[in-house]
């Protein structure tokens, strides 16, 4: 294990002072990126590019041609770039050169777009952020896309690099081993070691693999996701959510616990996590647990956060291919909770089925099942019938008020809303920077719920919008909704807590609050919403621009097709503070940041509004974006994304004969970022229901790396439709060809 002193930032006032760090090559990795942007590529993105290179080479793929989607999981994204932006912003009252570039490259989807440019690839790019389960979730989502016929070939994985905010956060929680040596499942374990890294897999349908004569490394056969409602950071002691994911993944793979030879455990080395996972394995496998070999490879490389699930899935694939078992290092005395065969030394073994667990902050639990490539396919039947999405209810919180009706009223009448000057925490600003803030909540809009007492504004916005949507759908407080799933979208996330915590890290490192750090993770809002509604099934968080909600619709549709849930709650949300307001103003001084949320309840059944959407598309430069929008603008649309600032709207208005005729929430409410696309959909649903006619929406991100999509509504009865050909049919077992 390569545990070395942390030198990237000051750790002199930290309890832990070491980490498992990657030595990156000196070569210039991004040849197609302008050299002036080299310093803006995050360490994690460089690791991801190297992993993709190796994966494509192993798969004997000359490039990304033929790949239908990229799904990447990350917990912190390019946090180091965001930290640089924050440090510069708090140190000066002036607008500073280079800040706009930092704003753009702080965003994980912009970093991922640099890889797309390197490979001249323009397909959908999905960024999943479910804390330490993110990498496993990305691979599971890729499997689902193939099973439902939405893709034949997907590149999926995860990454994270060590960043000061994250290292400090785990240190304040006293989760890091003071010695730097993690001892998973040791009776005297005292914490984890942070690591960094990346891994990807190329998953293909059996038909796609056969077409190119590819040799599989293993079969991706099972996946399940569940939400632990016990606590934001601590698992349920009995591991109830982990039992559900292990059970669900094995059911999908068509196996029983006694058929599993190896488990790559989550195994962080913290007291609570290891005992909970050991209890879960015992509860899931029963007497068969004693025959199952288990190890934690975090003992050898540290905890890779968003990259952990992907790297550990790759280790399972390697074990299946090489017929060996990796060891749990550093164990001196096995914890009494262990009832399985703890692998303490490398050993050769016959491995036909491997399982890997990934658990994260926010209660996200994920399990993957991988089989030896020679194993017979015994998974569930593939999905042949595609049902149309239905919108059963909508809700919104916006600068116009705490309801979808207030949003509709403001946008349709082009109401002029007040904007307030954002108060700077440090120094006085020498330029105007205003925010369209959400007004105070009416007393009846937020429930009494303990988690809300210290939750971020984005959590409160999300929950209020969700409750309105559920009420409108006929499911007050989710009662009667059956199995409910949650897909949350955001751009910046919990910026107020992130800024407050990082300020404490800079000013008084020893006093940084352990209560604040857990609220900074991207998936904290979805966790709180799930806890209030009692949603213990799938819940996931996506990061991206306003149009990333299109990917949320696709994931919701997939869950419904797989019969994992009966209804899905899709939420797009954002909150603002002075940092976010200043960031928006760098794009144009007249552009105002906005906050709030929009929510939709989706189903495949019911008399709701029919929803159809086109796939998202990634752009490499502004001219590509303008060309795509020109084509989309050839058809009239009812709701657009104009901001009212000509220089920013030029691409959106290109090719449109009547660009000003469309309603635009952004024009009235301001730049809502992660909430903006949700507001468009909520408005479209409200208008379609009222007018009884289709409403067409045009979505466009504000960056060159953005997605565009077209969404239409029509009032219709529920029905199911067949895709009409067998080309979309795929076996549940996805072949994995790369590590």
N, C-alpha and C positions, 0 to 999 in steps of 0.2 A: 504494500500500500504506500503510495507516494504522498505522505502527509508532510507538508512544508509550511514554514511561517508565511503568513499573509503579508504581502508587501504592496498590494495594489491600493490599499488605503490604510489609514491609521487604526490599529487595533490595540494600542497601548493601554487603553482604559476598558478593554473587554476582558471577560473571564476567559474566553477561548481566544487563541491567537494563531491557530493553524487551520489548514483546510487541505483537501485533496484537489490540487490544481493541475490543469492541463498545460503542457508546454506546446504552444502553437508554433508551426513552422515559420521561418522568416520570410518565405516567399510571398509575393503579392497574389492573393487568392482570387480577387475579383477583377478580371482583366477588362471587362466591358464597362465598369463603373469609372466615372471621371476620377482621376487621382486626387482631386481636391476633396472627394467624399470618402477616401479610404479610412480616415480617422473616425468616421461616423458609423462604420460597420462594427456592431457589437461583437465581443468575443464569442458569445453563444452562436451568433449567425455564422461566424467563420467555422466553428465546429460543425454546425449543421451542413454547411456546404461540403466540408470534407467527408462527412458521413454519406451525403447524397452521391458524391463522386464514387465512393467505394461501392455503394449499393448498386448504382447503375452499371459499374464495371463488372460486378459479380453476376448481375442479371444479364450481362452481354447486351445491354441497351446502349446504342450510340448516343442517346440524348433523352429528352423528355417527350419526344414525339410518340404519340400513342398512349400517353398517360392522360387519364380523364380528369383527375383532380389531385390536389396536394392538401393533406390535412396534417397540421403540425400542432403539437401541444407544447405549451410553455407556461411557467408559473410567473416569472418576472419579466419575460420579454427582454427588450433592450434597456433594462433599468439603468445601466451605467450612463447611457446617453441622457435619460431623464434626470439623473442626478446632476449631470453637468449643467443642464438647462436650469435646474433649480438653484444651484450654487451661483451661477452667473446672475440670475434674476434677483436673488436676495442681496447681492453684493453691490448693486447699482440701481439708481433711480432712472437711468437712461435706457433707451432702446439700444440694444447691443448687436453688433455684427455677428453673424453666425447663429443667432438664436432661432431663426426660422428653420434653418437646416436641422438644428437639434430637435425642434418640435416635430418635424417630419420623420426623422430617423429614430426617434424614441418609440414610434409606433411599430409593434411587431409585424404588422402586415406590410409596412414599408420595407422593413428589413428582409422579409420574405420575398418581396418584389425584386430586390436586388439579385436574389438567386434566380428568379424567373427571367430576368434580363440576361443573366449569364447563360441561360439555356434557351433563350428566345422562346419562352413558353407563355401562353396567354390564358390558360384555363383557370377554373375556380381555385382559389386559395382560402382555406378555412383555418383560422387560428383558434384553438381550444384552450381555455385557461381554467382548469379545475384543480389548481394547486398541484399537489404531488401526484395526482392521478392523471394529469393531462396527457402524458405520452401514451398511456394505455388507452385512454379515451379516444385519442386520435386513431389508433390502430383499430379499435372496435368500431368507430364510425366508418372507417374505410371498409371493413368487413360488411357492414350494413348496406353501404352503397352498392357493393357488388351483389349482395344477396337480393336486393330489391330491383336489380337491373338498371340502376342509375349510373353505373360505371362498370367497366370491365377491367380497368387497371388503375390503381391508386397508389400514390407514394405517401406513406404515413409514418409519423414518428414523433419525436419530442426532443427538446433541448433546454438548457439553461446554463448560464454562466454565473459565477460568484459575483455578487454586487454588495456594496457597503450597506445599503438599506436592509437587504435580506439577511446578510450575516449578522448585522446588529439586532435585527428583530428576533432571530432565533437565540441570540445571546441573551437578550433581555428576558426571554421566556425560560432561561436556564435549560434550554434543550440541547445545547452543545456540550459534548464531553470535554471537561477541562483539560484532560490529557491529550485530546485529539484522537484518541483510539476508541472507535465504536466497538461494543461487545454485544451484538444482538443475541438475545435469549440467554445471556449470562446472568446469574443471580445477582451479581454486583454491578450490572451495567449502569452507566451514569449519563448517557446522552449519545447524540449522533455526531458525525463529522460531516460538514458540508463538502460536497464535491461539485463538479461541473462536467458537462459532456453532452453528447448528442448521439442519436441513433435513428435510423429510418429503415423501413421495410418496403419493398415493392410487392404489393398484393395484387394477384390476378385471379380472374375467374378461371375455372378449369378449361373452359372453351378457349379463352384468350391465350392461355399458356400452351395449349395443344397446337394452336395455329402457328406459333413461332418455335415450337419444339423445345420449349424451356424445361429445364430440370429443376424441380422444386426442392427447396431446402426443408420445408415442412408444410403442414396444413394449418391454417388458422381456422379453427373449428367452432370455438365458442366464445361468447362475450356477454357480460352482464354488468349493469351499472345500478347502484342503489345509493340512497342518501341516509346517512346516520344523523338522526335528529337530536342526539344526546347533548352535544356541545359543539361550539364552533371549532375548537382545536383538540378536544379530548374525545377518544372513541368510547362508545358504549362498552362497559367492561366485559359483557358477554359476547361482543362482536356480532350483534344481530344483523347489521347491514352486510358485514363480510360473509356471513353464512348465506344471506340471500344472493350475493353476487356469485359465490362459488357454486351454489346450487343451480342458479340460473344459467351460468356459463356451461356447466356440465350437462344440463338438460339440452341446451342448444347443440352441444357437441355429441349428444347421444351416448353419454357415458355415465357410470356411477363412480363414487369416490374410490372404490377398491381398484378401479382401472387406472388411477393416476399413480405414476411412479415417482414423480418429482414435483415439488412446489418451490418456486422461487418466491420467498415471502417478502412482504413489505419490510419487515424486520429492521426498524430504524435504530434500535438500541436504546430507546427511551423506555422508562418503566411502564407507562400506561399502554403504549402501542403494542409492545411485544406480548404482554399478558393478554390483551384483548384479542390479538391475532391467534395466539396459542389456544385460547378458549374457543374461538370461532372454528379453527381447524378441527378441534376435538368435537364440537357440536355438530359440525357438518359431516365429518367422516365417521364418527363413532369409533367402534373397535378397529376399523380399517386404518385409523390414524397411525397406529403403531407401525404399520408396514410402509408408510409413505415417507420418502426421504425429503427433508426440508432444509434449506439453507438461506442465508441472507447475504447476497453479494455486496450489499452496502458496507459490509465489514471490510471489504477489500478496496472499494473505490469511493466511499462516502455516499451521501444522499444527494442525488442529482436533481432533486425537485421535479420540475416539469419534464426533465429528460429521463427520470428514473424508470418509469413504466416502460418506455420504449427500449432503453438499454437492457433492462431485465428481460423483456420479451426476446430480444436478440440473443441474450445468454441462453434462454430456454431453447431457442432454435439451434444454437451451437451445440448444446447438450444433446438434443435429439439427433443431430447430424453426426456428432462424434462419439455418442454413447458413453458419456461421462457425466459426473455430477460435480459442480463447484462447491467449495467449502464455505462454511461460516467460520471466519477467523476469530482469534482473540478470545475464544470461550474458555474460561477456566473452570467454572462450576455452572452446570446447566440449571436454569430456573426450574423450580418444581412444577410450573404450569405446563411445561413441555411434555406432550404425550406422543410425539412423533419421533421419527428417526432423524435426529439432528446431525447433519453431515458436517463433521469438524475437520476432515481432511479430504483433499481431492481423491475421488475414486472412479474407477471405470464401472459402468453399470448398464444394464439393458433398459433403455428409456423409450417407451412408445407414446406416452402421454405426459405432457408437462403443463403445469398450471402456474400462473403468476398473478400475485395480488398487488394492487396499488391503492393506497388510501391517502386522502389529503385533507387539509384544512377545509372547513365548510361541510365536512361529513361526506365528501365524495368518495365512494368505494367503487372499484372496478376490478374485474377478474377476466383474464384471457386464458383460453385453453388452446394449446398447440399440440398437434399430433405428428408422429413420424410420417414422412411423405408416402410410405408404403401402406399406411393404415387405410382400411376400407372406409369410404365416406358413409357415415351414418348420422348425419346431421338432419335437422328438420327440413321439410320441403321448401324449395325456393318460392318466393312470392310471384305469382303470375298475374294477379289482377291489381290494377292501379285504381285506387279510389280518388275522387276529387276532394280537395280540401274544402271545408266549410268553416265560415266564421260564424260562431254562435253568439259572441258577445265581444264588446270592446270597452276599453276604459282609458282614461288619460289624466295626467297631471301636467300642467304647463304654466308658463307665465300668465296665461289667461285665466287660470283657476284650476280647481280640483275636480274636473269632470270632462268627459268627452264632449258634452254639450257646450261647455265654455270654450273649448278649443274650436269646435265647429263655428260657433258664433263669432269668435274673434277673426278667424281666417276668412270666412265667407263675406264678412262685412269689412274686411281689411282694417280692423280696429287698430288704433294707435295705442300701444301699451307703454307704460312708463319704464324707463331704464335707469338703474341706479349706478353711481360710480363705485367701482369695486374698491374696497378699503385695503390698502397695502399693509402687510404686516411689518415690513422693514422699509424705512425711509419714506419719503413722499415722492410720488411718481411725477415726472415732468410731462406726461401726456395723458389725455383722456382715455379711459378704458372702462366701458360700461357693461353691465350685465342685465339681461332680462331674467329676473329672479322669480321663482315660484312664490306666490303670496302665502302668508301663514295659513296653515291647514284649519279648516272648520273643525269644530269639536267632534263631529260625528264621522269624520273621514278616516281617522286612524284609530285602530283598536288599542285597547290596553294590553300590551304584550311586553313582558320583561326585556326581551332582546332589543326592543325599540328604544329603550332608555338611553343606550349609548351607541345605537346604530347610526350610520352615516345618512345624510339626506337622501342619497340615491336609493338606499334601502327603503326609506319611507315613501319616496315617490313610486318605487316599483310595487310595493305592497298595496298602496292606495289604488293605483291603476289596475292591478290584478284583481282586487276585490270588486271594483266596479265592473270589470269585464265578466267576472264570474256571476255577479248579481244579474247582469243583463242576459247572460246565457241560461239563467234559471238555476244556478248552483251557488246560492249564498254561502260564503265562507268555504266553498268547494264541496258543500254537502250535496250528495247526489251525482257528483262528477265521476264517481268510480275511480279507476286508476288514472291519476293525473300526473303528467310530466311537465317539466319546466325547462324552457330554453331562454336564457337571459343574454341580451346583447349590450355591449357598451363600448365606448371609445377610450376614455381615460379612467373611468371607474371611480373609486373612492378617493378623489384628489384631496379633499380637505384633511382626512386622517393621514394620508400619505405625506402631505406637506408638513403637517404638524409633527409627525413622528420623525421625519428626516431632519427637520429643524432641530429637534431635541438631540438627534444623533450628532449633529454638527456642533451644537452649542454646549450641551451637557451630556456627553455619551453615557456616563454612569447612571444618569437619571432618566434616560429614555423609557417611556411607559410601555410595559408589557401588555397593558390592556388595549393600547391603540394598534399595535402591530398586526394582530389577527384581522382587524377590520380593513387593513390596506389591501388584502388579497382580492383579486378580481372577482372571485366567486362568492365572496361574503354576502352580497345582497341576495343572490339566489338561495343561499343557505338559510338566511333569515326568513325569506318568503316561504320556503319549503317547511321550515319549522312551524310557522304559524298555521299553515294550511294542512299540516300533517302529511306532507308528500314525502314518502320514504322510497319512492321509485326513482326513475331517471331524472336528473337535474343537471344541466350543463350550462356553461358560460362561454360565449364567443366574443372575441375582441375584433373590432374592425370599424370601418367608417359606417355612416348611417345606413348605407345599402347592404351592410353585412347581415341585416335582418332577413334578407332573401335566403341566405344560407341557413338561418334559423328556421325559416319555413320549410326548407328542404329536410332538415333533421327532424322536425316535428312530423312531417309527412312520412318519413321513413319509420319512425317509432310506431305510428299508427298502422302502417302497412304490416309491420312485424307483429302487430297485436301486443306490443309491450304495454300500451296504455290505451285508455278509452278517449281521453281528451288531452290536449297539450296547451299549456299557457305559455305564450311567446311574449317576452317583454323586451323593449328597448328603452334604455334609461341613461341619464347623465346628471351629474351635479357640477356646480361651478364654485370656484373661489377666485382670489385675485390671480393666482398662477394660471389657471385655465383661461381667465378673461384676457390676461396679457398675451397668452399664446394665440388666442383667436385674433387679437388686434394686430398681430404681426402680418396676417394675411391681407388686412386692409383696415385702416383706422376707423372706418364706418361700420365694420362688421362687429356685431355684438354677440357675445356668448349667451347661451340660454341653457336652462336646465329643466328637468321634468322626466316624464315617462309615458310610454304608450303600451297598452297590453291588448292581446287578442286571445280568445279561447277558440281553439281549432279542433275539428273532428272530421271524420269521414262520413258521419251520419248526421241526420237532422235536417231541418228546413232552413238552415242558415244560408248566407250568401256564398256562392261558389267563388273560389279563389284560384287563379292560375298565375304562374310566374315563369319568366324566362330565366335560364341559367345566368349566373353572374359572369363577368368577364374582367380580366385584369389587364391594365394598360401599362406600357413602359414609358410613355411620354405624353405630353399634352396634345400633340397632333393626333395620336391614335385615339385618345379619348374623344376629341372633337369629331373625328370621322365616325366613330360608333354612335355618338349622340346625334350626328347629322342624319344617320339612317333611322334611328329611333324617332326622331322628330318629324319624319316624313308622314307619320300617322298622328292625328290630333290626340292630345291627352288632356285630361281634366285636372290633374294635380301634378305639379312639377316641383322643382327644387331650387327655383330662383331665389337669390338673396336680395335682389334690387340694386346690386352694385355691378355696373356694366362690365368692368374688367374681370370680375369673378364669374359672371353669367355668360360670357361670350361663347364658351363651348356648349353650354346647355341650350342656348338659344339658336345655335347654328342649324340651318336647314329648316327652321320652324317659320311658317308663314304668319303665325299669330302667337309669338312667344309670350306675350303679356296676358293672353286670355286665360291661361291656366291658373288655378289657385295654387298658392305656395305657402305652406306653414312657415318656412324659413323667412319669407318676406315679412311676416307679421311677428313671429315669435322669436326670431333670431337664430343663430347657429346652435342647434340643439345636439349636434354631434351624434352620440349613440341613440338619442331619443328621436332624432329627426325622421328617420325612415319609419319608425313606429307611428309617429304622428301622421305621416302621410297615409299609412294604411288605416289608421283609426278614422281619419277624416273620410277616406274613400268608402269605408264600410258604412259610416253614418249617412253619407250622401246617397249611396246606392240603395240603402234601405228606405230612405225617405222618398227618393225620386223613382224607385223601381226601374232603374236603367243602369246599364254597365258604366263603370267609372274606371278610366285608365290612368295609371300612375307611372310617371317616369322618375326613376331614381338615379342619382349620380353622386359619386363621392367627390370630395373637394380636392383630393390629391390625384396626381397622375397615376398613383398606384391603386386607384379606386375601382370599385365594381359598378356596373350599371345593370339595371333590370327593369322589366316592364311587368306590371301587375294589373290584372283586370278583374272586375267583379260583375256578377250577373245573378239576379234572384232566380233560384232554381231548386227543385226538389232533390233530395239525396239519391244518388245512384252510384253504382260501381261500373267501371268500364275496363275492357281488356285492352292491353297495348296493341293487339292486332297482329303481332308477329312474335316469333320465338327468339329473335335476336336479343331481346331484353332479358331472357331467362338465364339465370346463373345458379349454379349449385351453391349451397351454403358454404361448403368448404372452399375458402380462398387459398390459393397456393402462394407461398412466400418464397421469393427467389433471391432475396438479398438480406444482408445483415448490416 
